[in-house]
């Protein structure tokens, strides 16, 4: 088996010994496993997001959430550097 390397604008064909070929094959298998695991994790996240409700808050719910955030900010405001 030969390994073709692209160096600058030229391709260099180099023979691989059996040990190097096995090591390369194992490394590529590991990388493929990592990619497949990333794909599965991404698909899982997408599925979870699709199951969640995408409805907007009502005006009343939004006002309640805003009030909560404002209360927390007012409590923390004196503790924040540069905001006192």
Residue pairs with C-beta under 8 A, 6 or more apart in sequence:
1 15
1 16
1 21
2 13
2 14
2 15
2 16
3 13
3 14
3 15
3 16
3 24
4 11
4 12
4 13
4 14
5 11
5 12
5 13
5 14
6 12
16 24
57 65
77 83
77 84
78 84
